[in-house]
């Protein structure tokens, strides 16, 4: 003969079911936020960063051209002190261009690596989303059914009394 269940509180089961529903909803919101952050990171990496660094390269190129013109003018006028300052400005502009080009190259590398680096954790997030949506949904339904069954059983009056 199967052992009998020793349920002492239907309210405890109902409370657990309610807390499980709250947990499932909160966890689903967190997973939605994670997915949104991944999407934002992809857009930032594919759209915003390349445009930013390309504009920086253009800006630094204009600054380099201006510094070279100032250097040329200083050399023509024969001012040595001014010439050294202009040479420093030219070098500074060249370093800025090289730095921006390096950043752009790095962004392109990140774009190529994004999917392979994000794919595995994203799959885990989707598995968790399925667990929350499907399995916890079944658990909530099962707890609801169990509560209803136990409530109906508790309302039965023993036969033979009256």
C-alpha positions in Angstrom: 0.0 0.0 0.0 1.4 3.4 -0.9 2.4 5.7 1.9 -0.1 8.4 2.6 0.8 12.1 2.1 1.1 14.2 5.2 0.0 17.5 4.0 -0.5 19.9 7.0 -1.1 23.2 5.2 -2.7 23.9 1.8 -1.8 27.5 2.4 1.9 26.7 2.4 1.6 25.0 -1.0 -0.4 28.0 -2.3 2.2 30.4 -0.9 5.0 28.4 -2.6 3.1 28.5 -5.9 2.6 32.2 -5.6 6.3 32.8 -4.9 7.2 30.5 -7.8 5.1 32.7 -10.1 6.8 35.8 -8.8 10.2 34.3 -9.3 9.4 33.2 -12.8 8.2 36.6 -13.8 11.2 38.4 -12.2 13.7 36.0 -13.8 12.0 36.4 -17.2 12.3 40.2 -16.9 16.0 39.8 -16.1 16.5 37.6 -19.1 14.8 40.1 -21.3 17.1 42.8 -20.0 20.1 40.6 -20.8 18.9 40.0 -24.3 18.3 43.7 -24.8 21.8 44.5 -23.6 23.3 42.0 -26.1 21.3 43.7 -28.8 22.4 47.2 -27.7 26.0 46.0 -27.6 25.7 44.6 -31.1 24.2 47.9 -32.5 26.8 49.9 -30.7 29.6 47.8 -32.0 28.3 47.6 -35.6 26.8 51.0 -36.1 28.0 53.6 -33.6 31.7 52.8 -32.9 32.9 52.5 -36.6 31.1 55.8 -37.4 32.7 57.5 -34.4 36.2 56.4 -35.1 36.0 57.2 -38.8 34.8 60.7 -38.0 37.7 61.0 -35.5 40.2 59.9 -38.2 38.8 62.6 -40.6 39.0 65.2 -37.8 42.6 64.3 -36.9 43.5 64.3 -40.6 42.2 67.8 -41.0 44.2 68.8 -37.9 47.3 67.1 -39.4 46.9 69.0 -42.6 46.5 72.3 -40.7 49.6 71.5 -38.5 51.6 70.7 -41.7 50.6 74.0 -43.3 51.6 75.8 -40.1 55.0 74.0 -40.1 55.6 74.8 -43.7 54.8 78.5 -43.1 57.1 78.5 -40.1 59.9 77.0 -42.1 59.5 79.5 -44.9 59.6 82.4 -42.4 62.8 80.9 -40.8 61.5 80.9 -37.3 63.2 78.0 -35.5 61.3 78.1 -32.2 58.0 78.2 -34.1 59.2 75.4 -36.3 59.8 73.1 -33.4 56.4 73.8 -32.0 54.8 73.1 -35.4 56.8 69.9 -35.7 55.5 68.8 -32.3 51.9 69.6 -33.5 52.4 67.5 -36.6 53.7 64.5 -34.6 50.9 64.9 -32.2 48.3 64.8 -35.0 50.0 61.8 -36.6 49.9 59.9 -33.3 46.2 60.8 -32.9 45.4 59.5 -36.4 47.4 56.3 -35.6 45.5 55.9 -32.3 42.1 56.3 -34.0 43.0 53.9 -36.8 44.1 51.4 -34.2 40.7 51.8 -32.4 38.8 51.4 -35.6 40.8 48.2 -36.3 40.0 47.0 -32.8 36.3 47.7 -33.3 36.3 45.7 -36.6 38.1 42.8 -34.8 35.4 42.9 -32.0 32.7 42.8 -34.7 34.2 39.6 -36.1 34.5 38.0 -32.7 31.1 39.2 -31.3 29.0 36.2 -32.4 31.4 33.5 -31.3 32.0 35.1 -27.9 28.3 35.8 -27.3 26.8 32.7 -28.9 27.4 30.2 -26.1 26.2 32.5 -23.2 23.2 33.5 -25.3 22.3 29.8 -25.8 22.4 29.4 -22.0 20.1 32.4 -21.6 17.7 30.8 -24.1 17.8 27.5 -22.3 17.0 29.3 -19.0 14.2 31.2 -20.7 12.7 27.9 -21.9 13.1 26.4 -18.4 11.3 29.4 -16.9 8.6 29.6 -19.5 7.9 25.9 -20.0 9.0 23.9 -17.0 8.2 26.4 -14.3 4.8 26.9 -16.0 4.1 23.2 -15.8 5.2 23.3 -12.1 2.8 26.1 -11.3 0.0 24.3 -13.1 0.8 21.1 -11.2 0.9 22.9 -7.9 -2.5 24.5 -8.7 -4.0 21.1 -9.6 -2.5 19.6 -6.5 -4.0 22.3 -4.3 -7.4 21.9 -5.9 -7.3 18.1 -5.5 -6.2 18.4 -1.9 -8.9 21.0 -1.2 -11.5 18.8 -2.7 -10.3 15.8 -0.7 -10.3 17.9 2.5 -13.9 18.8 1.9 -15.1 15.2 1.6 -16.8 14.1 4.7 -15.9 10.6 6.0 -18.5 8.0 5.0 -20.4 6.3 7.7 -20.5 9.3 10.1 -23.7 11.3 10.5 
